[in-house]
């Protein structure tokens, strides 16, 4: 039986595969990927800490990692993703 981490890694790999398939369908061939990012939301409790009565976790966090470490690249990519997410297109 796979561990929770193995399940999460498999789910991420599946999502990446679907994303690349979609890019190929849109552009005809897979274009060069200049930079990529992973953005994740986490829910967690500190070691030994119990969640409150109506909550499953006591803390929420957003984290991200980029293939390019330059801050201006990271900010630009996040801004463009937010603009696309907020657009009507």
PDB file of N, CA, C and O in Angstrom, chain B, residues numbered from 101:
ATOM      1  N   UNK B 101       0.852  -1.182   0.000  1.00  0.00           N
ATOM      2  CA  UNK B 101       0.000   0.000   0.000  1.00  0.00           C
ATOM      3  C   UNK B 101       0.893   1.239   0.000  1.00  0.00           C
ATOM      4  O   UNK B 101       1.821   1.337   0.803  1.00  0.00           O
ATOM      5  N   UNK B 102       0.611   2.194  -0.909  1.00  0.00           N
ATOM      6  CA  UNK B 102       1.455   3.386  -0.976  1.00  0.00           C
ATOM      7  C   UNK B 102       1.286   4.278   0.253  1.00  0.00           C
ATOM      8  O   UNK B 102       0.212   4.347   0.851  1.00  0.00           O
ATOM      9  N   UNK B 103       2.369   4.954   0.610  1.00  0.00           N
ATOM     10  CA  UNK B 103       2.306   5.908   1.716  1.00  0.00           C
ATOM     11  C   UNK B 103       1.540   7.146   1.259  1.00  0.00           C
ATOM     12  O   UNK B 103       1.287   7.325   0.067  1.00  0.00           O
ATOM     13  N   UNK B 104       1.177   7.990   2.203  1.00  0.00           N
ATOM     14  CA  UNK B 104       0.473   9.226   1.862  1.00  0.00           C
ATOM     15  C   UNK B 104       1.325  10.080   0.920  1.00  0.00           C
ATOM     16  O   UNK B 104       0.813  10.649  -0.043  1.00  0.00           O
ATOM     17  N   UNK B 105       2.621  10.163   1.204  1.00  0.00           N
ATOM     18  CA  UNK B 105       3.516  10.937   0.339  1.00  0.00           C
ATOM     19  C   UNK B 105       3.521  10.367  -1.079  1.00  0.00           C
ATOM     20  O   UNK B 105       3.463  11.128  -2.046  1.00  0.00           O
ATOM     21  N   UNK B 106       3.588   9.064  -1.215  1.00  0.00           N
ATOM     22  CA  UNK B 106       3.569   8.444  -2.536  1.00  0.00           C
ATOM     23  C   UNK B 106       2.257   8.746  -3.270  1.00  0.00           C
ATOM     24  O   UNK B 106       2.258   8.951  -4.484  1.00  0.00           O
ATOM     25  N   UNK B 107       1.161   8.772  -2.550  1.00  0.00           N
ATOM     26  CA  UNK B 107      -0.128   9.119  -3.149  1.00  0.00           C
ATOM     27  C   UNK B 107      -0.139  10.566  -3.639  1.00  0.00           C
ATOM     28  O   UNK B 107      -0.634  10.851  -4.729  1.00  0.00           O
ATOM     29  N   UNK B 108       0.411  11.484  -2.830  1.00  0.00           N
ATOM     30  CA  UNK B 108       0.466  12.887  -3.216  1.00  0.00           C
ATOM     31  C   UNK B 108       1.376  13.064  -4.428  1.00  0.00           C
ATOM     32  O   UNK B 108       1.027  13.782  -5.365  1.00  0.00           O
ATOM     33  N   UNK B 109       2.543  12.412  -4.415  1.00  0.00           N
ATOM     34  CA  UNK B 109       3.461  12.507  -5.551  1.00  0.00           C
ATOM     35  C   UNK B 109       2.810  11.973  -6.830  1.00  0.00           C
ATOM     36  O   UNK B 109       2.989  12.553  -7.901  1.00  0.00           O
ATOM     37  N   UNK B 110       2.067  10.887  -6.729  1.00  0.00           N
ATOM     38  CA  UNK B 110       1.383  10.327  -7.899  1.00  0.00           C
ATOM     39  C   UNK B 110       0.309  11.282  -8.404  1.00  0.00           C
ATOM     40  O   UNK B 110       0.135  11.432  -9.614  1.00  0.00           O
ATOM     41  N   UNK B 111      -0.410  11.927  -7.495  1.00  0.00           N
ATOM     42  CA  UNK B 111      -1.446  12.883  -7.892  1.00  0.00           C
ATOM     43  C   UNK B 111      -0.823  14.096  -8.585  1.00  0.00           C
ATOM     44  O   UNK B 111      -1.366  14.592  -9.573  1.00  0.00           O
ATOM     45  N   UNK B 112       0.306  14.574  -8.076  1.00  0.00           N
ATOM     46  CA  UNK B 112       1.001  15.697  -8.704  1.00  0.00           C
ATOM     47  C   UNK B 112       1.509  15.293 -10.086  1.00  0.00           C
ATOM     48  O   UNK B 112       1.367  16.054 -11.043  1.00  0.00           O
ATOM     49  N   UNK B 113       2.097  14.112 -10.199  1.00  0.00           N
ATOM     50  CA  UNK B 113       2.596  13.627 -11.495  1.00  0.00           C
ATOM     51  C   UNK B 113       1.459  13.519 -12.513  1.00  0.00           C
ATOM     52  O   UNK B 113       1.637  13.856 -13.684  1.00  0.00           O
ATOM     53  N   UNK B 114       0.306  13.054 -12.072  1.00  0.00           N
ATOM     54  CA  UNK B 114      -0.860  12.937 -12.957  1.00  0.00           C
ATOM     55  C   UNK B 114      -1.307  14.320 -13.435  1.00  0.00           C
ATOM     56  O   UNK B 114      -1.630  14.500 -14.609  1.00  0.00           O
ATOM     57  N   UNK B 115      -1.326  15.287 -12.527  1.00  0.00           N
ATOM     58  CA  UNK B 115      -1.711  16.649 -12.879  1.00  0.00           C
ATOM     59  C   UNK B 115      -0.716  17.260 -13.863  1.00  0.00           C
ATOM     60  O   UNK B 115      -1.122  17.925 -14.816  1.00  0.00           O
ATOM     61  N   UNK B 116       0.571  17.047 -13.647  1.00  0.00           N
ATOM     62  CA  UNK B 116       1.594  17.563 -14.562  1.00  0.00           C
ATOM     63  C   UNK B 116       1.418  16.932 -15.943  1.00  0.00           C
ATOM     64  O   UNK B 116       1.504  17.629 -16.954  1.00  0.00           O
ATOM     65  N   UNK B 117       1.175  15.639 -15.997  1.00  0.00           N
ATOM     66  CA  UNK B 117       0.950  14.966 -17.277  1.00  0.00           C
ATOM     67  C   UNK B 117      -0.243  15.544 -18.015  1.00  0.00           C
ATOM     68  O   UNK B 117      -0.166  15.782 -19.221  1.00  0.00           O
ATOM     69  N   UNK B 118      -1.334  15.773 -17.321  1.00  0.00           N
ATOM     70  CA  UNK B 118      -2.534  16.351 -17.935  1.00  0.00           C
ATOM     71  C   UNK B 118      -2.261  17.777 -18.407  1.00  0.00           C
ATOM     72  O   UNK B 118      -2.741  18.182 -19.466  1.00  0.00           O
ATOM     73  N   UNK B 119      -1.498  18.535 -17.631  1.00  0.00           N
ATOM     74  CA  UNK B 119      -1.143  19.899 -18.001  1.00  0.00           C
ATOM     75  C   UNK B 119      -0.313  19.916 -19.286  1.00  0.00           C
ATOM     76  O   UNK B 119      -0.577  20.718 -20.182  1.00  0.00           O
ATOM     77  N   UNK B 120       0.687  19.036 -19.381  1.00  0.00           N
ATOM     78  CA  UNK B 120       1.519  18.971 -20.583  1.00  0.00           C
ATOM     79  C   UNK B 120       0.716  18.491 -21.785  1.00  0.00           C
ATOM     80  O   UNK B 120       0.917  18.980 -22.896  1.00  0.00           O
ATOM     81  N   UNK B 121      -0.185  17.545 -21.578  1.00  0.00           N
ATOM     82  CA  UNK B 121      -1.063  17.094 -22.666  1.00  0.00           C
ATOM     83  C   UNK B 121      -1.890  18.262 -23.197  1.00  0.00           C
ATOM     84  O   UNK B 121      -2.043  18.423 -24.408  1.00  0.00           O
ATOM     85  N   UNK B 122      -2.418  19.069 -22.292  1.00  0.00           N
ATOM     86  CA  UNK B 122      -3.233  20.220 -22.666  1.00  0.00           C
ATOM     87  C   UNK B 122      -2.406  21.238 -23.448  1.00  0.00           C
ATOM     88  O   UNK B 122      -2.886  21.806 -24.429  1.00  0.00           O
ATOM     89  N   UNK B 123      -1.174  21.470 -23.020  1.00  0.00           N
ATOM     90  CA  UNK B 123      -0.296  22.404 -23.737  1.00  0.00           C
ATOM     91  C   UNK B 123      -0.016  21.898 -25.143  1.00  0.00           C
ATOM     92  O   UNK B 123      -0.019  22.681 -26.092  1.00  0.00           O
ATOM     93  N   UNK B 124       0.224  20.602 -25.290  1.00  0.00           N
ATOM     94  CA  UNK B 124       0.461  20.024 -26.616  1.00  0.00           C
ATOM     95  C   UNK B 124      -0.765  20.171 -27.511  1.00  0.00           C
ATOM     96  O   UNK B 124      -0.641  20.482 -28.695  1.00  0.00           O
ATOM     97  N   UNK B 125      -1.945  19.947 -26.944  1.00  0.00           N
ATOM     98  CA  UNK B 125      -3.177  20.094 -27.718  1.00  0.00           C
ATOM     99  C   UNK B 125      -3.365  21.542 -28.163  1.00  0.00           C
ATOM    100  O   UNK B 125      -3.806  21.800 -29.283  1.00  0.00           O
ATOM    101  N   UNK B 126      -3.031  22.477 -27.289  1.00  0.00           N
ATOM    102  CA  UNK B 126      -3.227  23.895 -27.584  1.00  0.00           C
ATOM    103  C   UNK B 126      -2.211  24.409 -28.614  1.00  0.00           C
ATOM    104  O   UNK B 126      -2.577  25.146 -29.529  1.00  0.00           O
ATOM    105  N   UNK B 127      -0.934  24.020 -28.465  1.00  0.00           N
ATOM    106  CA  UNK B 127       0.132  24.557 -29.318  1.00  0.00           C
ATOM    107  C   UNK B 127       0.528  23.637 -30.468  1.00  0.00           C
ATOM    108  O   UNK B 127       1.297  24.046 -31.338  1.00  0.00           O
ATOM    109  N   UNK B 128       0.031  22.429 -30.492  1.00  0.00           N
ATOM    110  CA  UNK B 128       0.404  21.470 -31.538  1.00  0.00           C
ATOM    111  C   UNK B 128       1.556  20.593 -31.115  1.00  0.00           C
ATOM    112  O   UNK B 128       1.474  19.369 -31.213  1.00  0.00           O
ATOM    113  N   UNK B 129       2.615  21.190 -30.652  1.00  0.00           N
ATOM    114  CA  UNK B 129       3.757  20.479 -30.066  1.00  0.00           C
ATOM    115  C   UNK B 129       4.024  21.108 -28.712  1.00  0.00           C
ATOM    116  O   UNK B 129       3.636  22.250 -28.466  1.00  0.00           O
ATOM    117  N   UNK B 130       4.673  20.379 -27.848  1.00  0.00           N
ATOM    118  CA  UNK B 130       4.983  20.940 -26.530  1.00  0.00           C
ATOM    119  C   UNK B 130       6.021  22.046 -26.701  1.00  0.00           C
ATOM    120  O   UNK B 130       7.136  21.782 -27.150  1.00  0.00           O
ATOM    121  N   UNK B 131       5.663  23.288 -26.345  1.00  0.00           N
ATOM    122  CA  UNK B 131       6.635  24.374 -26.451  1.00  0.00           C
ATOM    123  C   UNK B 131       7.693  24.259 -25.352  1.00  0.00           C
ATOM    124  O   UNK B 131       7.541  23.490 -24.403  1.00  0.00           O
ATOM    125  N   UNK B 132       8.756  25.032 -25.499  1.00  0.00           N
ATOM    126  CA  UNK B 132       9.804  25.036 -24.477  1.00  0.00           C
ATOM    127  C   UNK B 132       9.223  25.587 -23.177  1.00  0.00           C
ATOM    128  O   UNK B 132       8.566  26.627 -23.177  1.00  0.00           O
ATOM    129  N   UNK B 133       9.464  24.898 -22.089  1.00  0.00           N
ATOM    130  CA  UNK B 133       9.010  25.347 -20.776  1.00  0.00           C
ATOM    131  C   UNK B 133      10.141  26.187 -20.181  1.00  0.00           C
ATOM    132  O   UNK B 133      11.190  25.656 -19.815  1.00  0.00           O
ATOM    133  N   UNK B 134       9.922  27.497 -20.088  1.00  0.00           N
ATOM    134  CA  UNK B 134      10.955  28.400 -19.587  1.00  0.00           C
ATOM    135  C   UNK B 134      11.130  28.290 -18.075  1.00  0.00           C
ATOM    136  O   UNK B 134      12.250  28.208 -17.572  1.00  0.00           O
ATOM    137  N   UNK B 135      10.026  28.289 -17.371  1.00  0.00           N
ATOM    138  CA  UNK B 135      10.061  28.229 -15.910  1.00  0.00           C
ATOM    139  C   UNK B 135       8.776  27.561 -15.452  1.00  0.00           C
ATOM    140  O   UNK B 135       7.738  27.690 -16.102  1.00  0.00           O
ATOM    141  N   UNK B 136       8.842  26.861 -14.355  1.00  0.00           N
ATOM    142  CA  UNK B 136       7.639  26.247 -13.807  1.00  0.00           C
ATOM    143  C   UNK B 136       7.643  26.402 -12.294  1.00  0.00           C
ATOM    144  O   UNK B 136       8.678  26.640 -11.670  1.00  0.00           O
ATOM    145  N   UNK B 137       6.449  26.258 -11.727  1.00  0.00           N
ATOM    146  CA  UNK B 137       6.289  26.447 -10.288  1.00  0.00           C
ATOM    147  C   UNK B 137       5.330  25.400  -9.738  1.00  0.00           C
ATOM    148  O   UNK B 137       4.502  24.836 -10.454  1.00  0.00           O
ATOM    149  N   UNK B 138       5.471  25.171  -8.477  1.00  0.00           N
ATOM    150  CA  UNK B 138       4.511  24.371  -7.725  1.00  0.00           C
ATOM    151  C   UNK B 138       4.003  25.271  -6.608  1.00  0.00           C
ATOM    152  O   UNK B 138       4.789  25.817  -5.834  1.00  0.00           O
ATOM    153  N   UNK B 139       2.694  25.420  -6.529  1.00  0.00           N
ATOM    154  CA  UNK B 139       2.066  26.197  -5.466  1.00  0.00           C
ATOM    155  C   UNK B 139       1.149  25.235  -4.733  1.00  0.00           C
ATOM    156  O   UNK B 139       0.343  24.545  -5.357  1.00  0.00           O
ATOM    157  N   UNK B 140       1.264  25.187  -3.424  1.00  0.00           N
ATOM    158  CA  UNK B 140       0.460  24.235  -2.653  1.00  0.00           C
ATOM    159  C   UNK B 140      -0.097  24.896  -1.401  1.00  0.00           C
ATOM    160  O   UNK B 140       0.537  25.752  -0.786  1.00  0.00           O
ATOM    161  N   UNK B 141      -1.294  24.473  -1.048  1.00  0.00           N
ATOM    162  CA  UNK B 141      -1.890  24.868   0.216  1.00  0.00           C
ATOM    163  C   UNK B 141      -1.805  23.691   1.169  1.00  0.00           C
ATOM    164  O   UNK B 141      -2.156  22.569   0.807  1.00  0.00           O
ATOM    165  N   UNK B 142      -1.344  23.940   2.374  1.00  0.00           N
ATOM    166  CA  UNK B 142      -1.183  22.884   3.370  1.00  0.00           C
ATOM    167  C   UNK B 142      -2.072  23.154   4.582  1.00  0.00           C
ATOM    168  O   UNK B 142      -2.247  24.302   4.990  1.00  0.00           O
ATOM    169  N   UNK B 143      -2.619  22.109   5.138  1.00  0.00           N
ATOM    170  CA  UNK B 143      -3.318  22.173   6.423  1.00  0.00           C
ATOM    171  C   UNK B 143      -2.585  21.236   7.359  1.00  0.00           C
ATOM    172  O   UNK B 143      -2.307  20.092   6.998  1.00  0.00           O
ATOM    173  N   UNK B 144      -2.269  21.700   8.550  1.00  0.00           N
ATOM    174  CA  UNK B 144      -1.440  20.890   9.442  1.00  0.00           C
ATOM    175  C   UNK B 144      -1.675  21.254  10.902  1.00  0.00           C
ATOM    176  O   UNK B 144      -2.268  22.284  11.223  1.00  0.00           O
ATOM    177  N   UNK B 145      -1.201  20.394  11.758  1.00  0.00           N
ATOM    178  CA  UNK B 145      -1.150  20.680  13.188  1.00  0.00           C
ATOM    179  C   UNK B 145       0.296  20.500  13.636  1.00  0.00           C
ATOM    180  O   UNK B 145       1.042  19.715  13.051  1.00  0.00           O
ATOM    181  N   UNK B 146       0.679  21.219  14.660  1.00  0.00           N
ATOM    182  CA  UNK B 146       2.015  21.043  15.212  1.00  0.00           C
ATOM    183  C   UNK B 146       2.072  19.700  15.931  1.00  0.00           C
ATOM    184  O   UNK B 146       1.046  19.191  16.381  1.00  0.00           O
ATOM    185  N   UNK B 147       3.237  19.141  16.038  1.00  0.00           N
ATOM    186  CA  UNK B 147       3.408  17.835  16.691  1.00  0.00           C
ATOM    187  C   UNK B 147       2.769  17.848  18.075  1.00  0.00           C
ATOM    188  O   UNK B 147       3.035  18.728  18.893  1.00  0.00           O
ATOM    189  N   UNK B 148       1.926  16.856  18.314  1.00  0.00           N
ATOM    190  CA  UNK B 148       1.278  16.717  19.610  1.00  0.00           C
ATOM    191  C   UNK B 148       0.090  17.632  19.816  1.00  0.00           C
ATOM    192  O   UNK B 148      -0.569  17.547  20.852  1.00  0.00           O
ATOM    193  N   UNK B 149      -0.207  18.501  18.872  1.00  0.00           N
ATOM    194  CA  UNK B 149      -1.307  19.450  19.008  1.00  0.00           C
ATOM    195  C   UNK B 149      -2.577  18.845  18.425  1.00  0.00           C
ATOM    196  O   UNK B 149      -2.546  18.262  17.342  1.00  0.00           O
ATOM    197  N   UNK B 150      -3.661  18.977  19.116  1.00  0.00           N
ATOM    198  CA  UNK B 150      -4.943  18.463  18.648  1.00  0.00           C
ATOM    199  C   UNK B 150      -5.762  19.583  18.028  1.00  0.00           C
ATOM    200  O   UNK B 150      -5.812  20.684  18.576  1.00  0.00           O
ATOM    201  N   UNK B 151      -6.408  19.323  16.890  1.00  0.00           N
ATOM    202  CA  UNK B 151      -7.285  20.341  16.297  1.00  0.00           C
ATOM    203  C   UNK B 151      -8.478  20.622  17.203  1.00  0.00           C
ATOM    204  O   UNK B 151      -8.847  19.793  18.035  1.00  0.00           O
ATOM    205  N   UNK B 152      -9.078  21.799  17.034  1.00  0.00           N
ATOM    206  CA  UNK B 152     -10.281  22.144  17.787  1.00  0.00           C
ATOM    207  C   UNK B 152     -11.435  21.243  17.394  1.00  0.00           C
ATOM    208  O   UNK B 152     -11.312  20.438  16.471  1.00  0.00           O
ATOM    209  N   UNK B 153     -12.566  21.374  18.094  1.00  0.00           N
ATOM    210  CA  UNK B 153     -13.723  20.505  17.890  1.00  0.00           C
ATOM    211  C   UNK B 153     -14.216  20.450  16.455  1.00  0.00           C
ATOM    212  O   UNK B 153     -14.490  19.366  15.941  1.00  0.00           O
ATOM    213  N   UNK B 154     -14.333  21.601  15.797  1.00  0.00           N
ATOM    214  CA  UNK B 154     -14.907  21.630  14.458  1.00  0.00           C
ATOM    215  C   UNK B 154     -13.869  21.813  13.358  1.00  0.00           C
ATOM    216  O   UNK B 154     -14.226  22.140  12.226  1.00  0.00           O
ATOM    217  N   UNK B 155     -12.603  21.611  13.665  1.00  0.00           N
ATOM    218  CA  UNK B 155     -11.575  21.752  12.649  1.00  0.00           C
ATOM    219  C   UNK B 155     -10.735  20.482  12.565  1.00  0.00           C
ATOM    220  O   UNK B 155     -10.525  19.793  13.564  1.00  0.00           O
ATOM    221  N   UNK B 156     -10.265  20.189  11.369  1.00  0.00           N
ATOM    222  CA  UNK B 156      -9.425  19.008  11.200  1.00  0.00           C
ATOM    223  C   UNK B 156      -7.954  19.346  11.343  1.00  0.00           C
ATOM    224  O   UNK B 156      -7.144  18.476  11.665  1.00  0.00           O
ATOM    225  N   UNK B 157      -7.597  20.612  11.104  1.00  0.00           N
ATOM    226  CA  UNK B 157      -6.220  21.062  11.240  1.00  0.00           C
ATOM    227  C   UNK B 157      -6.222  22.439  11.881  1.00  0.00           C
ATOM    228  O   UNK B 157      -7.199  23.179  11.766  1.00  0.00           O
ATOM    229  N   UNK B 158      -5.140  22.785  12.553  1.00  0.00           N
ATOM    230  CA  UNK B 158      -5.128  24.065  13.251  1.00  0.00           C
ATOM    231  C   UNK B 158      -4.424  25.171  12.484  1.00  0.00           C
ATOM    232  O   UNK B 158      -4.552  26.338  12.855  1.00  0.00           O
ATOM    233  N   UNK B 159      -3.685  24.849  11.426  1.00  0.00           N
ATOM    234  CA  UNK B 159      -2.967  25.863  10.675  1.00  0.00           C
ATOM    235  C   UNK B 159      -3.115  25.625   9.181  1.00  0.00           C
ATOM    236  O   UNK B 159      -3.221  24.484   8.731  1.00  0.00           O
ATOM    237  N   UNK B 160      -3.120  26.697   8.429  1.00  0.00           N
ATOM    238  CA  UNK B 160      -3.115  26.623   6.974  1.00  0.00           C
ATOM    239  C   UNK B 160      -1.916  27.415   6.478  1.00  0.00           C
ATOM    240  O   UNK B 160      -1.537  28.429   7.065  1.00  0.00           O
ATOM    241  N   UNK B 161      -1.331  26.942   5.400  1.00  0.00           N
ATOM    242  CA  UNK B 161      -0.152  27.594   4.856  1.00  0.00           C
ATOM    243  C   UNK B 161      -0.134  27.433   3.344  1.00  0.00           C
ATOM    244  O   UNK B 161      -0.574  26.411   2.818  1.00  0.00           O
ATOM    245  N   UNK B 162       0.373  28.438   2.651  1.00  0.00           N
ATOM    246  CA  UNK B 162       0.608  28.352   1.218  1.00  0.00           C
ATOM    247  C   UNK B 162       2.114  28.406   1.019  1.00  0.00           C
ATOM    248  O   UNK B 162       2.809  29.221   1.623  1.00  0.00           O
ATOM    249  N   UNK B 163       2.596  27.530   0.169  1.00  0.00           N
ATOM    250  CA  UNK B 163       4.024  27.475  -0.107  1.00  0.00           C
ATOM    251  C   UNK B 163       4.222  27.324  -1.609  1.00  0.00           C
ATOM    252  O   UNK B 163       3.337  26.833  -2.309  1.00  0.00           O
ATOM    253  N   UNK B 164       5.384  27.747  -2.106  1.00  0.00           N
ATOM    254  CA  UNK B 164       5.665  27.593  -3.532  1.00  0.00           C
ATOM    255  C   UNK B 164       7.154  27.393  -3.757  1.00  0.00           C
ATOM    256  O   UNK B 164       7.993  27.805  -2.956  1.00  0.00           O
ATOM    257  N   UNK B 165       7.450  26.749  -4.872  1.00  0.00           N
ATOM    258  CA  UNK B 165       8.822  26.543  -5.331  1.00  0.00           C
ATOM    259  C   UNK B 165       8.844  26.766  -6.836  1.00  0.00           C
ATOM    260  O   UNK B 165       7.911  26.391  -7.545  1.00  0.00           O
ATOM    261  N   UNK B 166       9.922  27.381  -7.313  1.00  0.00           N
ATOM    262  CA  UNK B 166      10.087  27.663  -8.731  1.00  0.00           C
ATOM    263  C   UNK B 166      11.341  26.993  -9.266  1.00  0.00           C
ATOM    264  O   UNK B 166      12.286  26.724  -8.525  1.00  0.00           O
ATOM    265  N   UNK B 167      11.331  26.731 -10.560  1.00  0.00           N
ATOM    266  CA  UNK B 167      12.517  26.194 -11.204  1.00  0.00           C
ATOM    267  C   UNK B 167      13.562  27.288 -11.424  1.00  0.00           C
ATOM    268  O   UNK B 167      14.719  26.983 -11.713  1.00  0.00           O
ATOM    269  N   UNK B 168      13.174  28.540 -11.293  1.00  0.00           N
ATOM    270  CA  UNK B 168      14.068  29.684 -11.441  1.00  0.00           C
ATOM    271  C   UNK B 168      14.080  30.435 -10.116  1.00  0.00           C
ATOM    272  O   UNK B 168      13.020  30.787  -9.598  1.00  0.00           O
ATOM    273  N   UNK B 169      15.246  30.683  -9.567  1.00  0.00           N
ATOM    274  CA  UNK B 169      15.324  31.287  -8.233  1.00  0.00           C
ATOM    275  C   UNK B 169      15.296  32.811  -8.228  1.00  0.00           C
ATOM    276  O   UNK B 169      15.315  33.424  -7.161  1.00  0.00           O
ATOM    277  N   UNK B 170      15.250  33.431  -9.408  1.00  0.00           N
ATOM    278  CA  UNK B 170      15.247  34.899  -9.446  1.00  0.00           C
ATOM    279  C   UNK B 170      13.887  35.426  -8.954  1.00  0.00           C
ATOM    280  O   UNK B 170      12.846  35.040  -9.486  1.00  0.00           O
ATOM    281  N   UNK B 171      13.896  36.297  -7.953  1.00  0.00           N
ATOM    282  CA  UNK B 171      12.630  36.814  -7.413  1.00  0.00           C
ATOM    283  C   UNK B 171      11.761  37.494  -8.459  1.00  0.00           C
ATOM    284  O   UNK B 171      10.543  37.316  -8.430  1.00  0.00           O
ATOM    285  N   UNK B 172      12.330  38.267  -9.386  1.00  0.00           N
ATOM    286  CA  UNK B 172      11.519  38.963 -10.388  1.00  0.00           C
ATOM    287  C   UNK B 172      10.815  37.984 -11.313  1.00  0.00           C
ATOM    288  O   UNK B 172       9.717  38.271 -11.790  1.00  0.00           O
ATOM    289  N   UNK B 173      11.426  36.832 -11.574  1.00  0.00           N
ATOM    290  CA  UNK B 173      10.773  35.802 -12.382  1.00  0.00           C
ATOM    291  C   UNK B 173       9.599  35.210 -11.607  1.00  0.00           C
ATOM    292  O   UNK B 173       8.509  35.033 -12.151  1.00  0.00           O
ATOM    293  N   UNK B 174       9.834  34.908 -10.336  1.00  0.00           N
ATOM    294  CA  UNK B 174       8.782  34.323  -9.505  1.00  0.00           C
ATOM    295  C   UNK B 174       7.594  35.263  -9.360  1.00  0.00           C
ATOM    296  O   UNK B 174       6.449  34.838  -9.510  1.00  0.00           O
ATOM    297  N   UNK B 175       7.851  36.535  -9.070  1.00  0.00           N
ATOM    298  CA  UNK B 175       6.782  37.516  -8.904  1.00  0.00           C
ATOM    299  C   UNK B 175       6.016  37.691 -10.213  1.00  0.00           C
ATOM    300  O   UNK B 175       4.786  37.738 -10.212  1.00  0.00           O
ATOM    301  N   UNK B 176       6.736  37.785 -11.324  1.00  0.00           N
ATOM    302  CA  UNK B 176       6.081  37.949 -12.616  1.00  0.00           C
ATOM    303  C   UNK B 176       5.183  36.777 -12.964  1.00  0.00           C
ATOM    304  O   UNK B 176       4.072  36.968 -13.460  1.00  0.00           O
ATOM    305  N   UNK B 177       5.653  35.573 -12.709  1.00  0.00           N
ATOM    306  CA  UNK B 177       4.857  34.384 -13.011  1.00  0.00           C
ATOM    307  C   UNK B 177       3.624  34.313 -12.112  1.00  0.00           C
ATOM    308  O   UNK B 177       2.532  34.003 -12.589  1.00  0.00           O
ATOM    309  N   UNK B 178       3.782  34.592 -10.830  1.00  0.00           N
ATOM    310  CA  UNK B 178       2.633  34.581  -9.915  1.00  0.00           C
ATOM    311  C   UNK B 178       1.617  35.666 -10.297  1.00  0.00           C
ATOM    312  O   UNK B 178       0.410  35.424 -10.262  1.00  0.00           O
ATOM    313  N   UNK B 179       2.100  36.851 -10.659  1.00  0.00           N
ATOM    314  CA  UNK B 179       1.178  37.924 -11.063  1.00  0.00           C
ATOM    315  C   UNK B 179       0.406  37.547 -12.318  1.00  0.00           C
ATOM    316  O   UNK B 179      -0.800  37.784 -12.397  1.00  0.00           O
ATOM    317  N   UNK B 180       1.081  36.967 -13.292  1.00  0.00           N
ATOM    318  CA  UNK B 180       0.404  36.579 -14.528  1.00  0.00           C
ATOM    319  C   UNK B 180      -0.613  35.468 -14.258  1.00  0.00           C
ATOM    320  O   UNK B 180      -1.708  35.482 -14.820  1.00  0.00           O
ATOM    321  N   UNK B 181      -0.260  34.516 -13.407  1.00  0.00           N
ATOM    322  CA  UNK B 181      -1.204  33.444 -13.063  1.00  0.00           C
ATOM    323  C   UNK B 181      -2.430  34.023 -12.366  1.00  0.00           C
ATOM    324  O   UNK B 181      -3.554  33.612 -12.655  1.00  0.00           O
ATOM    325  N   UNK B 182      -2.232  34.966 -11.457  1.00  0.00           N
ATOM    326  CA  UNK B 182      -3.359  35.596 -10.770  1.00  0.00           C
ATOM    327  C   UNK B 182      -4.224  36.377 -11.758  1.00  0.00           C
ATOM    328  O   UNK B 182      -5.452  36.325 -11.682  1.00  0.00           O
ATOM    329  N   UNK B 183      -3.589  37.103 -12.688  1.00  0.00           N
ATOM    330  CA  UNK B 183      -4.340  37.854 -13.694  1.00  0.00           C
ATOM    331  C   UNK B 183      -5.192  36.911 -14.536  1.00  0.00           C
ATOM    332  O   UNK B 183      -6.361  37.196 -14.795  1.00  0.00           O
ATOM    333  N   UNK B 184      -4.614  35.791 -14.965  1.00  0.00           N
ATOM    334  CA  UNK B 184      -5.366  34.812 -15.747  1.00  0.00           C
ATOM    335  C   UNK B 184      -6.507  34.197 -14.936  1.00  0.00           C
ATOM    336  O   UNK B 184      -7.605  33.990 -15.452  1.00  0.00           O
ATOM    337  N   UNK B 185      -6.240  33.911 -13.678  1.00  0.00           N
ATOM    338  CA  UNK B 185      -7.261  33.291 -12.821  1.00  0.00           C
ATOM    339  C   UNK B 185      -8.426  34.242 -12.576  1.00  0.00           C
ATOM    340  O   UNK B 185      -9.567  33.804 -12.426  1.00  0.00           O
ATOM    341  N   UNK B 186      -8.142  35.542 -12.537  1.00  0.00           N
ATOM    342  CA  UNK B 186      -9.191  36.517 -12.269  1.00  0.00           C
ATOM    343  C   UNK B 186      -9.898  37.006 -13.534  1.00  0.00           C
ATOM    344  O   UNK B 186     -10.903  37.711 -13.450  1.00  0.00           O
ATOM    345  N   UNK B 187      -9.376  36.634 -14.702  1.00  0.00           N
ATOM    346  CA  UNK B 187      -9.972  37.114 -15.948  1.00  0.00           C
ATOM    347  C   UNK B 187     -11.223  36.312 -16.289  1.00  0.00           C
ATOM    348  O   UNK B 187     -11.466  35.245 -15.726  1.00  0.00           O
ATOM    349  N   UNK B 188     -12.004  36.841 -17.213  1.00  0.00           N
ATOM    350  CA  UNK B 188     -13.218  36.169 -17.654  1.00  0.00           C
ATOM    351  C   UNK B 188     -12.951  35.189 -18.771  1.00  0.00           C
ATOM    352  O   UNK B 188     -13.863  34.474 -19.188  1.00  0.00           O
ATOM    353  N   UNK B 189     -11.733  35.133 -19.268  1.00  0.00           N
ATOM    354  CA  UNK B 189     -11.388  34.240 -20.390  1.00  0.00           C
ATOM    355  C   UNK B 189     -11.348  32.794 -19.983  1.00  0.00           C
ATOM    356  O   UNK B 189     -11.074  31.927 -20.812  1.00  0.00           O
TER     357      UNK B 189
END
